[in-house]
Amino acid sequence: MNTINALLDAGLKNRTSTEVTSIARFLGGKQTRKEEALAYVRATMNDPDLVKAALARTTNNERLLLQLFKYFDGIVTGSRPDNSSMRAH
């Protein structure tokens, strides 16, 4: 398993089907089942052209949020209602 897939699996394994399918939709997918959505996310994140296409569809606010995650090394503390950390990887 490559590093990207390992990070995705670690970050998404405890997420709900709704959360994973939402991520897939954000990237341009139409999957409704968690495993299919996870496969789509993996495929997208492993293809630079698909990542560029997904980024091209984002709004200015979404790009700003992604830049904030990058700036803080993928971790934003206190960003969840329970004040736990939120990881972007």
Stockholm file with secondary structure:
# STOCKHOLM 1.0

chainA/1-89         MNTINALLDAGLKNRTSTEVTSIARFLGGKQTRKEEALAYVRATMNDPDLVKAALARTTNNERLLLQLFKYFDGIVTGSRPDNSSMRAH
#=GR chainA/1-89 SS CCHHHHHHHHHHTTSCHHHHHHHHHHTTCCCCSHHHHHHHHHHHHTCHHHHHHHHHTSCHHHHHHHHHHHHTTTEETTCSTTCCCEECC
#=GC SS_cons        CCHHHHHHHHHHTTSCHHHHHHHHHHTTCCCCSHHHHHHHHHHHHTCHHHHHHHHHTSCHHHHHHHHHHHHTTTEETTCSTTCCCEECC
//
